[in-house]
């Protein structure tokens, strides 16, 4: 997730509630939004839908929750 969308999500939504609504732990949600793990397409869609519901917007898309391969590699290398 890019920095602007991550910041918006943290300001506008209760992350514990978002995690609970999607059936995942807050730690797993943190790992997803910080590009440490890649969620399934289905989970990414649920996260986007619930994030939009909680923020009363249409700002988030499923793709926002799926890091690209380069982001994952850099995170695993500690860069």
N, C-alpha and C positions, 0 to 999 in steps of 0.2 A: 504494500500500500504506500502511495506516495506521502510525503511529509504533510502536505496541505490537507489531504483527506484524513490522515491519521489524527492530526490536530483538531480538525472539525469534529470528528467522531468522539474524541476524548472530551471535548468541551460540551457537546450537545447530547450525548447519550450516556446513560449509566451502563458502564461496560459489564458489570456483574449481571445486570438484568439482560443485556444483549446475549451474554454467554448462556444464561439460564434458558432464555427463550429459544435458543438454538440447540440446546441439549449438550453443551460443551462446558468445560471448566473455564474459569477466568484465566488460568495459566495458558490453556490452549489458545484462547482468544488473543491473549497478549502475544504469543508466538506467531500467530497468523498475521496480526496487524503490524508486527515488527519484522515481517518477511523472514522469519526463521523456519517456518514450516509451510507447506503447501496444502491447503484444504482440498477436499474433493470438489468437483464442480457443483454438486448438489448442496454441499455445506456453504460454499461461497455464495450461491444464489440465496439460500436462507439468511445468511448474514447480511447481504445487501438489502433484502426485503425487510428484515427486522430493523436494521439500522435506519432505513428510510421511514419506517413506521414510528420508531422512537424519536426521530428528529423532525417528524412532520415534513419530510422533503422527498425529493426524487433525485438526490445528489449521488447516492452510492450505486454502483453497478457490481455485479458478481466479479467481473474482471479486476476490480479494485482490491479484492481480497486474495487474488492469486498472483504471487510474485513471479516475475519472469526468471528464466533460468540463470541469467547473469547475476541477479540480485541474490538468489539462493547460494550460488557458488561463492560470491564475495562474503556473505554472512558466514558460511562454513569455514572460509579461510581467515575470518576475523578481520576483514577489511571494511 
